[in-house]
């Protein structure tokens, strides 16, 4: 996931999210999930950036692919609501454009893991269409590479996917997995 907008990058909730993500990356998936669920409960519907971030990382802690898909959908919904809110306020909704390719990539991987190839292609096409908004840094490069890997695995639209499991999660800039 892209770095959060600067004004939110050092608040207490983001620190707690980061701690949960570190637990997950260290292999403590259950404790990470528990902490992220607690943060989800604590954040209100007005804390859209937090909710997007929490849902994004919470998806990666799920054991059930359908639950992962639902959390990824929540992350996208929060990002869209935040973009709409900022646009309505005349704010900088454009800074959120870096989130969307990764969010759609995760949805594509979720659908593929569930055997929903048409939906996976649809979300992958959305991710590809948004790649131009990514920065030319390690994060942008990693998301672009993950999109290409998934595209190779899915194969052309109308053909069956390449054999094997879905590709791993996006690089460190994306959700840990």
C-alpha positions in Angstrom: 0.0 0.0 0.0 1.2 3.5 -0.7 2.6 5.6 2.1 -0.2 7.4 3.9 -0.6 11.1 3.2 1.9 13.1 5.2 -0.5 14.6 7.7 -1.5 11.1 9.0 1.8 9.4 8.8 2.9 9.9 12.4 -0.4 9.7 14.4 -0.9 7.1 17.1 -3.3 5.0 15.1 -0.9 4.7 12.2 1.8 3.7 14.7 -0.4 1.0 16.1 -1.2 -0.2 12.6 2.5 -0.4 11.8 3.1 -2.4 15.0 0.4 -4.9 13.9 1.9 -5.2 10.4 5.3 -5.8 12.0 3.8 -8.7 14.0 2.3 -10.1 10.9 5.5 -9.9 9.0 7.3 -11.6 11.9 4.9 -14.5 11.7 2.3 -13.7 14.4 -0.7 -13.6 12.1 -3.3 -14.2 14.8 -2.0 -11.4 17.1 -1.7 -9.0 14.1 -5.3 -9.9 13.1 -6.5 -9.4 16.7 -4.9 -5.9 17.0 -6.1 -4.8 13.6 -9.7 -5.9 14.4 -9.5 -3.9 17.6 -8.3 -0.9 15.7 -11.1 -1.4 13.2 -13.6 -1.3 16.1 -12.0 1.8 17.6 -11.9 3.9 14.4 -15.1 5.5 13.4 -16.5 5.9 9.9 -14.9 9.4 9.7 -11.4 7.9 10.0 -11.3 6.8 6.4 -7.6 6.8 5.8 -7.1 4.6 8.9 -10.0 2.3 7.9 -8.6 1.9 4.4 -5.1 1.0 5.9 -6.5 -1.3 8.6 -8.8 -3.2 6.1 -5.9 -3.5 3.6 -3.6 -5.1 6.1 -6.4 -7.0 7.9 -7.2 -8.7 4.6 -3.7 -10.2 4.5 -4.3 -11.8 7.9 -7.4 -13.8 6.9 -7.4 -17.6 6.7 -10.5 -17.7 4.5 -10.1 -16.3 0.9 -13.7 -14.9 1.0 -13.0 -13.0 4.2 -9.8 -11.6 2.6 -11.9 -10.5 -0.4 -14.4 -8.7 1.9 -11.6 -6.9 3.8 -10.0 -5.8 0.5 -13.4 -4.5 -0.6 -13.7 -2.5 2.6 -10.3 -1.0 2.0 -11.3 0.1 -1.5 -14.6 1.5 -0.3 -12.8 3.5 2.4 -10.3 4.9 -0.2 -13.2 5.8 -2.5 -15.1 7.5 0.3 -12.0 9.4 1.3 -11.3 10.5 -2.2 -14.9 11.8 -2.6 -14.7 13.5 0.8 -11.4 15.3 -0.1 -12.7 16.3 -3.5 -15.9 17.7 -2.0 -13.8 19.8 0.4 -11.5 21.0 -2.4 -8.7 19.0 -0.9 -6.0 16.8 -2.4 -7.8 13.7 -3.5 -5.2 13.2 -6.1 -2.6 12.0 -3.5 -4.8 8.9 -3.0 -4.3 7.8 -6.6 -1.3 5.8 -5.5 -3.5 3.5 -3.4 -5.8 2.4 -6.2 -3.5 0.2 -8.3 -2.5 -1.9 -5.2 -6.1 -2.1 -4.0 -7.4 -3.4 -7.3 -4.4 -5.7 -7.6 -5.3 -7.3 -4.3 -8.9 -7.7 -5.4 -7.7 -9.4 -8.6 -5.6 -11.8 -6.6 -8.5 -12.5 -4.2 -10.8 -13.3 -7.1 -8.2 -15.5 -8.7 -7.6 -17.4 -5.5 -11.4 -18.1 -5.4 -11.4 -19.3 -9.0 -13.3 -16.2 -10.2 -11.2 -15.6 -13.3 -13.5 -13.1 -15.0 -13.6 -10.9 -11.9 -9.8 -11.3 -11.5 -9.3 -10.0 -15.1 -11.7 -7.1 -14.4 -9.9 -6.0 -11.3 -6.5 -6.5 -13.0 -7.6 -4.3 -15.9 -8.6 -1.6 -13.3 -5.2 -1.8 -11.6 -3.4 -1.6 -15.0 -5.4 1.5 -16.0 -4.3 3.2 -12.8 -0.6 2.5 -13.0 0.2 5.9 -14.4 -0.6 7.5 -11.1 2.1 5.5 -9.3 5.4 7.3 -8.3 8.6 6.2 -10.0 10.1 4.8 -6.8 10.5 1.4 -5.2 6.8 1.2 -4.3 5.6 2.1 -7.8 8.1 -0.4 -9.4 7.0 -3.1 -7.0 3.3 -2.7 -7.7 3.9 -2.5 -11.5 5.9 -5.8 -11.2 3.2 -7.5 -9.2 0.6 -6.5 -11.8 2.7 -8.0 -14.5 3.2 -11.2 -12.5 -0.5 -11.6 -12.0 -1.2 -10.8 -15.6 1.2 -13.6 -16.7 -0.5 -16.0 -14.3 -4.0 -15.1 -15.4 -3.2 -15.3 -19.1 -5.2 -13.5 -21.8 -8.8 -12.7 -21.2 -10.9 -15.7 -22.3 -8.1 -18.2 -21.8 -7.6 -20.3 -18.7 -5.1 -19.1 -16.1 -1.6 -20.6 -16.1 -1.3 -23.6 -13.7 -0.2 -23.0 -10.2 -1.1 -20.9 -7.2 -1.7 -17.2 -7.3 1.4 -15.1 -7.2 2.5 -13.9 -3.8 1.4 -10.6 -2.3 2.8 -7.3 -3.7 6.2 -6.4 -2.5 6.8 -4.7 0.9 5.0 -1.6 -0.3 1.9 -3.7 -0.6 0.2 -5.8 2.0 2.4 -8.2 3.8 1.3 -11.7 3.4 
